[in-house]
Structure formats: C-alpha cells, structure tokens
Amino acid sequence: MTTTDGTDTTRPSPARMYDYFLGGGNNFDIDRQTAERVMAVSAETVAVARSNRRFLIEAVRYAAGRGIRQFLDIGSGLPTAQNVHEVARAVAPEARTLYADNDPSVLPHARALIAGDELTRYIEADARDPEGILTHPETVRLMDFSRPVALLMVAVLHFVRDADDPRGIVAGFMSELPSGSVLILSHVTVDGIDPALWERIQVTNPSMAVPLNFRTGEEIGGFFDGLDLVDPGMVDCRAWAPGGAIAHSADALRTWCGVAVKR
Ligand SMILES: C[S@@+](CC[C@H](N)C(=O)[O-])C[C@H]1O[C@@H](n2cnc3c(N)ncnc32)[C@H](O)[C@@H]1O
C-alpha cells in the first residue's frame, strides 16, 4: 500500500526501523515486525541505536562549541528528539542545517518539522553522490563553503557497499570543505562481536531490505585518513565524550565513532 505522500508501507525502511529502535512513532507495521526480527537476532540493536544517537548529539554540540555554524547531515533519518538543527541552535541560534536522506518516507516528516525555518533544509538525495548533494540548489542557497562545515555521516556508511567506494564518498565531501571543517562519523563494526551473534547476523543480514556492511575498525579508521581525530579518538559510541572516553562494559555488538578536523 502507498500513502497519500507516496510512502510504500509494504516494504520496511531502515529510517523507520531506526525510529522504532529509538522509541519513535513514525513507523508502520512492516517496520515494527522487521525491527522485532532484528531484535530477536540481536537484542543489542536498541542499545546500539541509542548510544549512536547520543554520540550524534554530543558531537554536534561539540562542533557548535568549536564555532561551526553549518551542518550537513547525510543519512539524517526521520526527525526524532534532539535533531541536529535543534542541538546546534541551542548553542548558536544562527546555525544552518541541511539534511539529506535517500528514503522518500523521510521527506514529508522532515519538511513538516522544518516548515517556515529558513536556516534548515531537507533534500532527498543519495550519499553516494557527494557532488549532487554539494551542488544541489538548496545546499548552495543555504551553505557557504568558504566557512567550516560539520559533515555528519552517522550510521549511514554501513548501508553503502564496498563497490560504491564509501572512502571515496567521504573524501569527495571533505575535499570540497574548507580547513577547520569536521567529520562526525559512526559505523557498525565486526570488531569484538560475539561469535554466536555474528553467526546469526550472517544468516539474516543478506535478506534485509538494505543489508548492513559490517566493517573492521581498521576499515572504519580509514574514513578519517588525512584528518585529525579529536579526543577521545575513534571509540565505541558508548564511550565518546569530548576530551575523554567514558568507561563502559564489553558489548556483544559495537559501533565505532569519531570526530575529526580537516587541517
Ligand atoms: C540508522 S539511520 C541513521 C540516522 C541518523 N544519521 C542517526 O545516526 O541518528 C540510517 C539512515 O541512512 C539512510 N541511508 C541509507 N543509505 C543511504 C544513502 N545511500 N544515501 C542517503 N541516505 C541513506 C537511511 O534511509 C536512514 O535514514
């Protein structure tokens, strides 16, 4: 079935499933059923989603605290509590935010949330097309690329296959941003994964609507190449805090994250 805004309610959407993991209400039966199946395989998913979101909020606050006033959020997901523009504007009311996601079901919610807000825009676009995003008329109207930008690629690159060159995508964005810009990135990892969980994931993951590409810490660290990671470096999302890592217990499933500055 398709809703009046064109959303297909018969296919699960990663954005709406993530909304369900975060406790949001912007999801359909198919999303909830698929999310519950994921949780049956990996009960850790909800904690991972929430710690990822906490990282995003802390990192945006940190970037705004460094003086950054422009935020480019790629794979933004559905609006939820403490959106990027809200967190940034709590620090700097003049902060500008451009959201981009390739899931059409995100668009109506996002547009409703930011209606009448001249400093915030949402575009439907694919992370695999940095040039298309950076030259989109809404981007050009909103952003000043002579001034530092915070590029958010939070929990999105694990939806991008190696064949689509995720490192090239990050480099494609960062090469167009000026010195002082920051990369805020998180990515699910195979490092330290519980072996029984990994076996279950390998059985179920290929049949997901958009399968996850689990990567090693070495591969994920490569996204920060040529940039200066700020303290505490690349860490588990549960641990990230500006200036020093938070102690946490060993987990069956982890997400690496970091914030890095372009020289
Ligand atoms: C797990 S959610 C993350 C949302 C948000 N970045 C966060 O971390 O809270 C992943 C989002 O990435 C989006 N996504 C996946 N592949 C994408 C692509 N190739 N281009 C743009 N968005 C993509 C999905 O639609 C979904 O909304």
Ligand as a Chemical Component Dictionary entry (heavy atoms), coordinates in Angstrom:
data_LIG
# 
_chem_comp.id                   LIG 
_chem_comp.type                 NON-POLYMER 
_chem_comp.pdbx_formal_charge   0 
_chem_comp.three_letter_code    LIG 
# 
loop_
_chem_comp_atom.comp_id 
_chem_comp_atom.atom_id 
_chem_comp_atom.alt_atom_id 
_chem_comp_atom.type_symbol 
_chem_comp_atom.charge 
_chem_comp_atom.model_Cartn_x 
_chem_comp_atom.model_Cartn_y 
_chem_comp_atom.model_Cartn_z 
_chem_comp_atom.pdbx_ordinal 
LIG C1  C1  C 0  20.437 4.207 11.063 1  
LIG S1  S1  S 1  19.758 5.631 10.294 2  
LIG C2  C2  C 0  20.799 6.890 10.948 3  
LIG C3  C3  C 0  20.095 8.207 11.168 4  
LIG C4  C4  C 0  20.982 9.290 11.784 5  
LIG N1  N1  N 0  22.129 9.579 10.946 6  
LIG C5  C5  C 0  21.464 8.874 13.137 7  
LIG O1  O1  O 0  22.563 8.330 13.243 8  
LIG O2  O2  O -1 20.746 9.070 14.126 9  
LIG C6  C6  C 0  20.426 5.465 8.645  10 
LIG C7  C7  C 0  19.817 6.418 7.648  11 
LIG O3  O3  O 0  20.629 6.416 6.477  12 
LIG C8  C8  C 0  19.776 6.484 5.365  13 
LIG N2  N2  N 0  20.508 5.975 4.196  14 
LIG C9  C9  C 0  20.910 4.706 3.936  15 
LIG N3  N3  N 0  21.580 4.652 2.775  16 
LIG C10 C10 C 0  21.619 5.921 2.290  17 
LIG C11 C11 C 0  22.162 6.524 1.121  18 
LIG N4  N4  N 0  22.812 5.793 0.201  19 
LIG N5  N5  N 0  22.003 7.854 0.940  20 
LIG C12 C12 C 0  21.348 8.607 1.844  21 
LIG N6  N6  N 0  20.787 8.094 2.979  22 
LIG C13 C13 C 0  20.936 6.768 3.197  23 
LIG C14 C14 C 0  18.572 5.651 5.746  24 
LIG O4  O4  O 0  17.442 5.973 4.950  25 
LIG C15 C15 C 0  18.405 6.033 7.199  26 
LIG O5  O5  O 0  17.548 7.125 7.355  27 
# 
loop_
_chem_comp_bond.comp_id 
_chem_comp_bond.atom_id_1 
_chem_comp_bond.atom_id_2 
_chem_comp_bond.value_order 
_chem_comp_bond.pdbx_ordinal 
LIG C1  S1  SING 1  
LIG S1  C2  SING 2  
LIG S1  C6  SING 3  
LIG C2  C3  SING 4  
LIG C3  C4  SING 5  
LIG C4  N1  SING 6  
LIG C4  C5  SING 7  
LIG C5  O1  DOUB 8  
LIG C5  O2  SING 9  
LIG C6  C7  SING 10 
LIG C7  O3  SING 11 
LIG C7  C15 SING 12 
LIG O3  C8  SING 13 
LIG C8  N2  SING 14 
LIG C8  C14 SING 15 
LIG N2  C9  SING 16 
LIG N2  C13 SING 17 
LIG C9  N3  DOUB 18 
LIG N3  C10 SING 19 
LIG C10 C11 SING 20 
LIG C10 C13 DOUB 21 
LIG C11 N4  SING 22 
LIG C11 N5  DOUB 23 
LIG N5  C12 SING 24 
LIG C12 N6  DOUB 25 
LIG N6  C13 SING 26 
LIG C14 O4  SING 27 
LIG C14 C15 SING 28 
LIG C15 O5  SING 29 
# 
